[in-house]
């Protein structure tokens, strides 16, 4: 079976609902043996996000 590439889930939220959805998506992907990273866009500088995406 072919290995999956790492997946990043980037979300933005005001009240926390989107965070819960992103966490649920990540959990489902991890259950399928995917390497997943969840990132809150509000707490990550643009340079960090850009660097993370370039490494995928």
Helices and strands as residue ranges (DSSP letters): E 7-11, H 17-31, E 36-40, G 41-43, H 46-55
